[in-house]
Amino acid sequence: MREAFDSGWHAFREDQPPPDECQFDGPEEIEAWLEGYLMAEDYEGR
């Protein structure tokens, strides 16, 4: 899950859209990616 979280964090910082759901290994990985993305958003104050 750490890789998915890191991927979400970096996606936000690089203004990348989320990947397709089929690229994840399940709902837990999707949730980790979103958590990383949202935490980066909060951290950047956007």
C-alpha distance matrix in Angstrom:
0.0 3.8 5.4 5.2 6.3 8.7 9.8 10.8 12.5 14.4 15.3 17.0 18.7 20.0 21.0 19.2 18.9 15.7 15.3 16.7 14.9 15.8 13.6 10.4 9.8 10.4 10.6 7.5 5.8 9.0 8.9 6.0 8.0 11.1 10.4 10.1 13.2 15.1 14.7 16.0 18.7 19.7 19.8 22.0 24.1 24.4
3.8 0.0 3.8 5.4 5.1 6.1 8.5 9.9 10.5 12.2 14.1 15.6 16.7 18.2 19.8 18.5 18.8 16.2 16.3 18.4 17.2 18.3 15.6 12.9 13.0 13.9 14.0 10.9 8.9 11.4 11.1 7.4 8.7 11.8 10.5 9.0 12.4 14.5 13.3 14.1 17.3 18.2 17.6 19.8 22.3 23.0
5.4 3.8 0.0 3.8 5.4 5.1 6.0 8.6 9.8 10.5 12.0 14.3 15.3 16.1 17.9 16.1 16.7 14.2 13.7 16.0 15.5 16.2 13.0 11.0 11.7 13.5 14.2 11.9 8.8 11.0 11.9 8.6 8.3 11.9 11.7 9.6 12.1 15.1 14.5 14.4 17.5 19.2 18.5 20.1 22.9 23.0
5.2 5.4 3.8 0.0 3.8 5.5 5.0 6.2 8.6 9.9 10.4 12.5 14.4 15.2 16.1 14.1 14.0 11.1 10.8 13.0 12.2 13.5 10.7 8.4 9.8 10.9 11.1 9.3 5.9 7.4 8.5 5.6 4.7 8.5 9.0 7.6 9.7 12.5 12.8 13.1 15.6 17.5 17.6 19.0 21.4 21.1
6.3 5.1 5.4 3.8 0.0 3.8 5.4 5.2 6.3 8.7 9.9 11.0 12.7 14.4 15.4 14.2 14.4 12.0 12.9 15.4 14.7 16.6 14.0 11.7 13.1 13.5 12.8 10.4 8.0 8.8 8.4 4.8 4.5 7.2 6.4 4.4 7.4 9.8 9.3 9.9 12.7 14.2 14.1 15.9 18.2 18.4
8.7 6.1 5.1 5.5 3.8 0.0 3.8 5.4 5.0 6.2 8.5 10.0 10.7 12.2 14.1 13.2 14.3 12.6 13.4 16.5 16.6 18.1 15.1 13.5 15.2 16.3 16.1 13.9 11.1 11.9 12.0 8.6 7.3 10.0 9.4 6.1 8.3 11.3 10.3 9.6 12.9 14.6 13.7 15.0 18.0 18.2
9.8 8.5 6.0 5.0 5.4 3.8 0.0 3.8 5.4 5.2 6.0 8.7 10.0 10.4 11.9 10.2 11.2 9.5 9.9 13.2 13.7 15.2 12.1 11.2 13.6 15.0 15.1 13.8 10.4 10.5 11.7 9.1 6.4 9.3 10.2 7.3 8.0 11.6 11.8 10.7 13.2 15.8 15.3 16.0 18.8 18.3
10.8 9.9 8.6 6.2 5.2 5.4 3.8 0.0 3.8 5.5 5.0 6.4 8.7 9.9 10.4 9.1 9.4 7.7 9.4 12.6 13.0 15.4 12.9 11.8 14.4 14.9 14.1 13.1 10.2 9.2 9.7 7.7 4.5 6.1 7.3 4.7 4.3 8.0 8.9 8.1 10.1 12.7 13.0 13.6 16.0 15.2
12.5 10.5 9.8 8.6 6.3 5.0 5.4 3.8 0.0 3.8 5.5 5.5 6.5 8.8 10.1 10.1 11.5 10.7 12.8 16.2 16.8 19.1 16.5 15.4 17.8 18.3 17.4 15.8 13.3 12.6 12.3 9.9 7.5 8.4 8.2 4.5 4.6 7.6 7.1 5.3 8.2 10.5 9.9 10.6 13.5 13.3
14.4 12.2 10.5 9.9 8.7 6.2 5.2 5.5 3.8 0.0 3.8 5.4 5.0 6.0 8.4 8.3 10.7 10.7 12.4 16.1 17.4 19.3 16.3 16.0 18.7 19.8 19.4 18.2 15.1 14.5 15.1 12.7 9.8 11.2 11.7 8.2 7.5 10.9 10.7 8.0 10.4 13.3 12.2 11.9 15.2 14.7
15.3 14.1 12.0 10.4 9.9 8.5 6.0 5.0 5.5 3.8 0.0 3.8 5.5 5.2 5.9 4.8 6.9 7.3 9.3 13.1 14.8 17.0 14.3 14.5 17.7 18.7 18.2 17.7 14.6 13.2 14.2 12.7 9.2 10.0 11.6 8.9 6.8 10.3 11.5 9.1 10.3 13.7 13.6 12.9 15.5 14.2
17.0 15.6 14.3 12.5 11.0 10.0 8.7 6.4 5.5 5.4 3.8 0.0 3.8 5.4 5.0 6.2 7.9 8.8 11.9 15.3 16.8 19.5 17.3 17.1 20.2 20.6 19.5 18.9 16.3 14.5 14.7 13.4 10.3 9.8 10.9 8.4 5.5 8.0 9.3 6.5 6.8 10.4 10.6 9.5 11.9 10.4
18.7 16.7 15.3 14.4 12.7 10.7 10.0 8.7 6.5 5.0 5.5 3.8 0.0 3.8 5.7 7.8 10.7 12.1 14.7 18.4 20.1 22.4 19.8 19.8 22.8 23.5 22.6 21.7 19.0 17.7 17.8 16.0 13.1 13.1 13.6 10.5 8.4 10.7 10.7 7.1 8.1 11.3 10.2 8.5 11.7 10.8
20.0 18.2 16.1 15.2 14.4 12.2 10.4 9.9 8.8 6.0 5.2 5.4 3.8 0.0 3.8 5.5 9.1 11.2 13.3 17.0 19.3 21.3 18.7 19.4 22.6 23.8 23.3 22.8 19.7 18.3 19.2 17.6 14.2 14.7 15.9 12.9 10.6 13.4 14.1 10.7 11.3 14.8 14.0 12.0 14.9 13.5
21.0 19.8 17.9 16.1 15.4 14.1 11.9 10.4 10.1 8.4 5.9 5.0 5.7 3.8 0.0 3.8 6.7 9.6 12.3 15.6 18.1 20.4 18.4 19.2 22.7 23.4 22.6 22.6 19.8 17.7 18.6 17.7 14.2 13.8 15.6 13.4 10.2 12.5 14.1 11.1 10.6 14.3 14.5 12.3 14.3 12.0
19.2 18.5 16.1 14.1 14.2 13.2 10.2 9.1 10.1 8.3 4.8 6.2 7.8 5.5 3.8 0.0 3.8 6.6 8.7 12.1 14.8 16.9 14.8 16.0 19.6 20.5 20.1 20.4 17.4 15.3 16.9 16.2 12.5 12.6 15.1 13.0 10.2 13.1 15.1 12.6 12.5 16.3 16.7 15.1 17.2 14.9
18.9 18.8 16.7 14.0 14.4 14.3 11.2 9.4 11.5 10.7 6.9 7.9 10.7 9.1 6.7 3.8 0.0 3.8 6.4 9.2 11.9 14.4 13.0 14.2 17.9 18.4 17.8 18.7 16.0 13.3 15.1 15.3 11.6 11.2 14.3 13.2 10.1 12.7 15.4 13.8 13.2 16.9 18.1 16.8 18.4 15.7
15.7 16.2 14.2 11.1 12.0 12.6 9.5 7.7 10.7 10.7 7.3 8.8 12.1 11.2 9.6 6.6 3.8 0.0 3.8 6.6 8.6 11.3 10.0 10.7 14.3 14.6 14.0 15.0 12.4 9.6 11.7 12.1 8.5 8.5 12.0 11.3 8.9 11.7 14.5 13.6 13.6 16.9 18.2 17.8 19.3 17.1
15.3 16.3 13.7 10.8 12.9 13.4 9.9 9.4 12.8 12.4 9.3 11.9 14.7 13.3 12.3 8.7 6.4 3.8 0.0 3.8 6.4 8.2 6.6 8.2 12.0 12.9 13.3 14.6 11.6 9.5 12.5 12.9 9.6 10.7 14.1 13.4 11.8 14.8 17.3 16.6 17.0 20.3 21.4 21.1 22.9 20.8
16.7 18.4 16.0 13.0 15.4 16.5 13.2 12.6 16.2 16.1 13.1 15.3 18.4 17.0 15.6 12.1 9.2 6.6 3.8 0.0 3.8 5.4 5.6 7.7 11.2 11.7 12.3 14.5 12.1 9.7 13.1 14.4 11.6 12.4 16.0 16.1 14.7 17.2 20.0 19.7 19.9 23.0 24.4 24.3 25.8 23.6
14.9 17.2 15.5 12.2 14.7 16.6 13.7 13.0 16.8 17.4 14.8 16.8 20.1 19.3 18.1 14.8 11.9 8.6 6.4 3.8 0.0 3.8 5.4 5.6 8.6 8.3 8.8 11.5 9.7 7.3 10.8 12.6 10.7 11.5 14.9 15.7 14.9 17.1 19.7 20.1 20.5 23.2 24.8 25.2 26.5 24.6
15.8 18.3 16.2 13.5 16.6 18.1 15.2 15.4 19.1 19.3 17.0 19.5 22.4 21.3 20.4 16.9 14.4 11.3 8.2 5.4 3.8 0.0 3.8 5.4 7.6 8.5 10.4 13.0 11.0 9.9 13.6 14.9 13.2 14.7 17.9 18.3 17.9 20.4 22.8 23.0 23.7 26.4 27.8 28.2 29.8 27.9
13.6 15.6 13.0 10.7 14.0 15.1 12.1 12.9 16.5 16.3 14.3 17.3 19.8 18.7 18.4 14.8 13.0 10.0 6.6 5.6 5.4 3.8 0.0 3.8 6.8 8.9 11.0 12.6 9.7 9.2 13.0 13.3 11.3 13.6 16.5 16.2 16.1 19.0 21.0 20.9 22.1 24.9 25.8 26.2 28.1 26.5
10.4 12.9 11.0 8.4 11.7 13.5 11.2 11.8 15.4 16.0 14.5 17.1 19.8 19.4 19.2 16.0 14.2 10.7 8.2 7.7 5.6 5.4 3.8 0.0 3.8 5.5 7.7 8.8 6.0 6.2 9.9 10.2 9.1 11.6 14.0 14.2 14.7 17.3 19.1 19.5 20.9 23.3 24.3 25.2 27.1 25.8
9.8 13.0 11.7 9.8 13.1 15.2 13.6 14.4 17.8 18.7 17.7 20.2 22.8 22.6 22.7 19.6 17.9 14.3 12.0 11.2 8.6 7.6 6.8 3.8 0.0 3.8 7.2 7.9 6.1 7.9 10.9 11.1 11.2 13.8 15.7 16.1 17.3 19.7 21.0 21.9 23.6 25.6 26.5 27.8 29.7 28.7
10.4 13.9 13.5 10.9 13.5 16.3 15.0 14.9 18.3 19.8 18.7 20.6 23.5 23.8 23.4 20.5 18.4 14.6 12.9 11.7 8.3 8.5 8.9 5.5 3.8 0.0 3.8 5.6 5.5 6.6 8.9 10.2 11.0 12.7 14.5 15.9 17.0 18.7 20.3 21.7 23.0 24.7 26.1 27.6 29.0 28.1
10.6 14.0 14.2 11.1 12.8 16.1 15.1 14.1 17.4 19.4 18.2 19.5 22.6 23.3 22.6 20.1 17.8 14.0 13.3 12.3 8.8 10.4 11.0 7.7 7.2 3.8 0.0 3.8 5.4 5.0 6.1 8.6 9.8 10.5 12.1 14.3 15.3 16.3 18.1 20.0 20.9 22.3 24.0 25.7 26.7 25.8
7.5 10.9 11.9 9.3 10.4 13.9 13.8 13.1 15.8 18.2 17.7 18.9 21.7 22.8 22.6 20.4 18.7 15.0 14.6 14.5 11.5 13.0 12.6 8.8 7.9 5.6 3.8 0.0 3.8 5.5 5.1 6.2 8.7 9.9 10.4 12.4 14.3 15.2 16.3 18.4 19.9 20.9 22.2 24.3 25.5 25.1
5.8 8.9 8.8 5.9 8.0 11.1 10.4 10.2 13.3 15.1 14.6 16.3 19.0 19.7 19.8 17.4 16.0 12.4 11.6 12.1 9.7 11.0 9.7 6.0 6.1 5.5 5.4 3.8 0.0 3.8 5.4 5.0 6.2 8.6 9.7 10.6 12.3 14.2 15.3 16.7 18.4 20.0 20.9 22.7 24.3 23.8
9.0 11.4 11.0 7.4 8.8 11.9 10.5 9.2 12.6 14.5 13.2 14.5 17.7 18.3 17.7 15.3 13.3 9.6 9.5 9.7 7.3 9.9 9.2 6.2 7.9 6.6 5.0 5.5 3.8 0.0 3.8 5.5 5.1 6.2 8.6 10.0 10.6 12.2 14.2 15.5 16.5 18.3 19.9 21.2 22.5 21.5
8.9 11.1 11.9 8.5 8.4 12.0 11.7 9.7 12.3 15.1 14.2 14.7 17.8 19.2 18.6 16.9 15.1 11.7 12.5 13.1 10.8 13.6 13.0 9.9 10.9 8.9 6.1 5.1 5.4 3.8 0.0 3.8 5.4 5.1 6.0 8.6 9.8 10.4 12.0 14.2 15.1 16.2 18.0 19.8 20.8 20.2
6.0 7.4 8.6 5.6 4.8 8.6 9.1 7.7 9.9 12.7 12.7 13.4 16.0 17.6 17.7 16.2 15.3 12.1 12.9 14.4 12.6 14.9 13.3 10.2 11.1 10.2 8.6 6.2 5.0 5.5 3.8 0.0 3.8 5.5 5.0 6.2 8.6 9.9 10.4 12.3 14.2 15.3 16.2 18.3 19.8 19.7
8.0 8.7 8.3 4.7 4.5 7.3 6.4 4.5 7.5 9.8 9.2 10.3 13.1 14.2 14.2 12.5 11.6 8.5 9.6 11.6 10.7 13.2 11.3 9.1 11.2 11.0 9.8 8.7 6.2 5.1 5.4 3.8 0.0 3.8 5.4 5.2 6.2 8.7 10.0 10.8 12.4 14.4 15.3 16.7 18.4 17.8
11.1 11.8 11.9 8.5 7.2 10.0 9.3 6.1 8.4 11.2 10.0 9.8 13.1 14.7 13.8 12.6 11.2 8.5 10.7 12.4 11.5 14.7 13.6 11.6 13.8 12.7 10.5 9.9 8.6 6.2 5.1 5.5 3.8 0.0 3.8 5.4 5.0 6.0 8.4 9.8 10.4 12.2 14.0 15.3 16.3 15.4
10.4 10.5 11.7 9.0 6.4 9.4 10.2 7.3 8.2 11.7 11.6 10.9 13.6 15.9 15.6 15.1 14.3 12.0 14.1 16.0 14.9 17.9 16.5 14.0 15.7 14.5 12.1 10.4 9.7 8.6 6.0 5.0 5.4 3.8 0.0 3.8 5.4 5.2 6.0 8.5 9.8 10.5 12.0 14.1 15.1 15.1
10.1 9.0 9.6 7.6 4.4 6.1 7.3 4.7 4.5 8.2 8.9 8.4 10.5 12.9 13.4 13.0 13.2 11.3 13.4 16.1 15.7 18.3 16.2 14.2 16.1 15.9 14.3 12.4 10.6 10.0 8.6 6.2 5.2 5.4 3.8 0.0 3.8 5.5 5.2 6.2 8.6 9.9 10.4 12.2 14.1 14.2
13.2 12.4 12.1 9.7 7.4 8.3 8.0 4.3 4.6 7.5 6.8 5.5 8.4 10.6 10.2 10.2 10.1 8.9 11.8 14.7 14.9 17.9 16.1 14.7 17.3 17.0 15.3 14.3 12.3 10.6 9.8 8.6 6.2 5.0 5.4 3.8 0.0 3.8 5.5 5.3 6.3 8.8 9.9 10.7 12.4 11.6
15.1 14.5 15.1 12.5 9.8 11.3 11.6 8.0 7.6 10.9 10.3 8.0 10.7 13.4 12.5 13.1 12.7 11.7 14.8 17.2 17.1 20.4 19.0 17.3 19.7 18.7 16.3 15.2 14.2 12.2 10.4 9.9 8.7 6.0 5.2 5.5 3.8 0.0 3.8 5.4 4.9 6.2 8.5 9.8 10.4 10.0
14.7 13.3 14.5 12.8 9.3 10.3 11.8 8.9 7.1 10.7 11.5 9.3 10.7 14.1 14.1 15.1 15.4 14.5 17.3 20.0 19.7 22.8 21.0 19.1 21.0 20.3 18.1 16.3 15.3 14.2 12.0 10.4 10.0 8.4 6.0 5.2 5.5 3.8 0.0 3.8 5.3 5.0 6.0 8.5 9.7 10.6
16.0 14.1 14.4 13.1 9.9 9.6 10.7 8.1 5.3 8.0 9.1 6.5 7.1 10.7 11.1 12.6 13.8 13.6 16.6 19.7 20.1 23.0 20.9 19.5 21.9 21.7 20.0 18.4 16.7 15.5 14.2 12.3 10.8 9.8 8.5 6.2 5.3 5.4 3.8 0.0 3.8 5.4 4.9 6.1 8.4 9.0
18.7 17.3 17.5 15.6 12.7 12.9 13.2 10.1 8.2 10.4 10.3 6.8 8.1 11.3 10.6 12.5 13.2 13.6 17.0 19.9 20.5 23.7 22.1 20.9 23.6 23.0 20.9 19.9 18.4 16.5 15.1 14.2 12.4 10.4 9.8 8.6 6.3 4.9 5.3 3.8 0.0 3.8 5.5 5.3 6.1 5.7
19.7 18.2 19.2 17.5 14.2 14.6 15.8 12.7 10.5 13.3 13.7 10.4 11.3 14.8 14.3 16.3 16.9 16.9 20.3 23.0 23.2 26.4 24.9 23.3 25.6 24.7 22.3 20.9 20.0 18.3 16.2 15.3 14.4 12.2 10.5 9.9 8.8 6.2 5.0 5.4 3.8 0.0 3.8 5.5 5.0 6.5
19.8 17.6 18.5 17.6 14.1 13.7 15.3 13.0 9.9 12.2 13.6 10.6 10.2 14.0 14.5 16.7 18.1 18.2 21.4 24.4 24.8 27.8 25.8 24.3 26.5 26.1 24.0 22.2 20.9 19.9 18.0 16.2 15.3 14.0 12.0 10.4 9.9 8.5 6.0 4.9 5.5 3.8 0.0 3.8 5.4 8.0
22.0 19.8 20.1 19.0 15.9 15.0 16.0 13.6 10.6 11.9 12.9 9.5 8.5 12.0 12.3 15.1 16.8 17.8 21.1 24.3 25.2 28.2 26.2 25.2 27.8 27.6 25.7 24.3 22.7 21.2 19.8 18.3 16.7 15.3 14.1 12.2 10.7 9.8 8.5 6.1 5.3 5.5 3.8 0.0 3.8 5.6
24.1 22.3 22.9 21.4 18.2 18.0 18.8 16.0 13.5 15.2 15.5 11.9 11.7 14.9 14.3 17.2 18.4 19.3 22.9 25.8 26.5 29.8 28.1 27.1 29.7 29.0 26.7 25.5 24.3 22.5 20.8 19.8 18.4 16.3 15.1 14.1 12.4 10.4 9.7 8.4 6.1 5.0 5.4 3.8 0.0 3.8
24.4 23.0 23.0 21.1 18.4 18.2 18.3 15.2 13.3 14.7 14.2 10.4 10.8 13.5 12.0 14.9 15.7 17.1 20.8 23.6 24.6 27.9 26.5 25.8 28.7 28.1 25.8 25.1 23.8 21.5 20.2 19.7 17.8 15.4 15.1 14.2 11.6 10.0 10.6 9.0 5.7 6.5 8.0 5.6 3.8 0.0
